[in-house]
Amino acid sequence: MEGYLLWNAEIEEARRDARRFTDELPWLTTTQREDVERVYAADRAEASRRMLVRVSARATELRGEYSRRYLRLRARCVTAVVVCVSTAGGACTVVTYLAR
């Protein structure tokens, strides 16, 4: 839902910018003004769509990269805990054996 609302806001912003642009061109006829606004808004919407596709692709790429890093870090932490617990257990066994 949020994406839909954001996209509609982007389209409306493109239309407002197109109107502002044609306001700077007072010599245009009404038909020309409408055509320029339509083309300007469509061009802006296409540029926005391309940008969103790039951002989405990059976000997917980063998600995969960070997931792989997280899995490696988790494996290292588990390994470190296992080594520490084994070392502590071995030390306790040695101390118990020597204390007898």
Secondary structure as UniProt FT lines:
FT   HELIX           2..23
FT   TURN            26..27
FT   HELIX           30..99
//
